[in-house]
Amino acid sequence: MKPPRARSADKMLARVNANEIPAREPRVRVSMRASVQVSADRSVAAHLVDLSRLGFRLISDEPLKTGQLVELSNRNDASLGEIRWVRGLEAGGQFTDLPRITE
């Protein structure tokens, strides 16, 4: 008999395989300084830790809010996004335009 956790994992995998839950986009670990524009006249320093085609994860100097619209920029490019989850100073977001952030 499988432990309860293994059964849950099997059910989740079956749902993913049946396309009930979309597979997560591959993420690439990065280490990039960025600025998060949180309002017209205010930005917060941040560190991007991973990127995918659709989203990002960062650690900011100040807490961000779920649903907050942000502009991520580094010395080369900028992209618009929406913060989808926050855990302390760590936050994850979804791009609302095509990502243009490059190293």
Steps between C-alpha positions, in 0.01 A plus 500: 500500500635841401537770762230775472746750355594273211134450409448878493803540275370227268161675475665835428722346231196336341322838490804664340529220245129534421557872435267596787786697654730679257865406526714776648727684262868407537678743731857620461699598806647847465676746724421849380454832669178672403288795590128456563300811412211489747350841422562794268760648732628205705710193432630220722829316457463128431694192403353272230562136592315317224324569174275311263330597179191602698625613839765580754601460864683772686614615842435868563627746759140571606187282504287510186124436483309229318331651194746788484596606148874551465764585245818292530810658359872449496770697322395360159125443484161518671188284521156544653354248743250430773596363841312170549631388840708643785687326781683761708746674269474224238240540226398333179335662205364453155612708205224710349709572191767297323810476722788708379732476799844379397834483675 
